[in-house]
């Protein structure tokens, strides 16, 4: 029953066609702004869109896409172009004014390599550090930030002439992690931008970006991808159809999250959730203990995904029971199974069943004993489903 991580899945699909077309049009019409703030939920491809736009800005012969053939595009294949500058969370707040650590350069090389291979890769340098130093452990534990020193270095470099291209592009990944003092330092550059530099900021939490910074950037708001888009992107990357459907349903529109689920064999997790739901429906005391013990052979089945998947399955059953024709199912391939569940339990309160799953997820997150959480959830699900039809 254990879920083993499979070979890494790499998705190169970008989506966000409308936003990308608008950005490309600014280059074609020579109306590029000096700064853009690309925002949206975590893991949907903000970095991917920013890097594609950076390639377009640096290209010698851009159309609606980079030419992929000029000297600039050749250097950009590995993101090591001398006029493409990446700024990412690199240190803890306490070392905000100090230069980058001795591992900083190595981490930046890894980041460029990782983003070249996987445009949806996380961009926190704490995740890329191989150092075992006390400072590195602290950074990994607390999460790193974009520091005042990073902003000052950006300021120092931005007024220099580009080395190779017509302009320089500065991509500030996770700009919402910038310390307040770092954002204030960045303001000088935004207020008096050099003609030869373009800044591209990405942020998941817009409220963490100062209003004075936001107001000086052109906003580019990206929406979460639809389940269908995520499903097709995963399928195009070689993920099996059923696994892609499950991972997309659990992803919340995040490609990064969907890939993580796809690599953990969601079909196995689904079978565990469905088996548990079936056991709860025909609740028998001896079976509860047996199923709970079976589940607890692998504690990872008690992660958020297990509860989310069960709640989504019940949500589809609720829509089926209420004959909501305009409701898009989370699991289209399971329509027959869901219809069978709805028919078998005509008195079911699927709303109460979903609430039971939500309570169990909260209890597990709060640290309650796994066996207790599952047993209580089974009893509540049994009550919510009601008696089975004899028909």
Buried (B, 14 or more C-beta within 10 A) or exposed (E): EEBEEEEEBEBEBBBBEEBBEEBBEBBEEEEBEBBBBBBBBBBBBBBBBBBBBBBBBBBEEBEEEBBEEBEBBEBBEEBEBEBBBBBBBBBBBEBBEEEBBEBBEBBBEBBBBBBBEBBBBBBBBBBBBEBEEEBBEBBBEEBBBBBBBBBBBBEEEBEEEBEEBEBBBBBBBBBBBBBEBBBBBBBEBBEEBBEBBBBBBBBBEBEBBBEEBBEBBBEBEBEBBEBEBBBBBBBEBEBBEBBBBBBBBBBBBBBBBBBBBBBBBBBBBBEBBBEBBEBBBEBEEEEBBEBBEBBBEBEEBBBEBBBBBBBBBBBBBBBBBEEEEEEEBBBBEBEEBBBEBBEBBEEBBBEBBBBBBBBBBEBBEEEEEBBEBBBBBBBBBBBBBBEEEEE
